[in-house]
Amino acid sequence: MVTFTIIIYEAPYAKERALSALRFAWTCDVEGHKVRIWLFENGVYLAKKGQKPAQGLTNYGQMLEDLMKGGTEVKACVVCADARGLTQADLIDGVKIATVHELVEWTVNSDKVIVF
């Protein structure tokens, strides 16, 4: 088993980079690896509650929730969330607002770090 820390910078729905990151995370999980997701910059919007994407678009929030049900930890950068007016109450249950110190800990204790 490998531990992956996946860092996502990209906002949902604007481009496909965030979707690719979540698909990669899902595949790692399915293959039995440990997965942790860190949301940076506009990536914090992936964890916003109440997403209602247009018909035919993937619901990124639902993907995060499904990953967390499987044991994936998800944290959002506190500075990034604050800058965008997001509080813990705005985020999907289970996503934790955290400091970069926690990302450093994850990085040190990961086998692989992937950035999207």
Secondary structure, 3 states (H helix, E strand, C coil): CCEEEEEECCCCCCCCHHHHHHHHHHHHHHCCCEEEEEECHHHHHHHECCCCCCCCCCCHHHHHHHHHHCCCEEEEEHHHHHHCCCCHHHECCCCEEECHHHHHHHHHCCCEEEEC
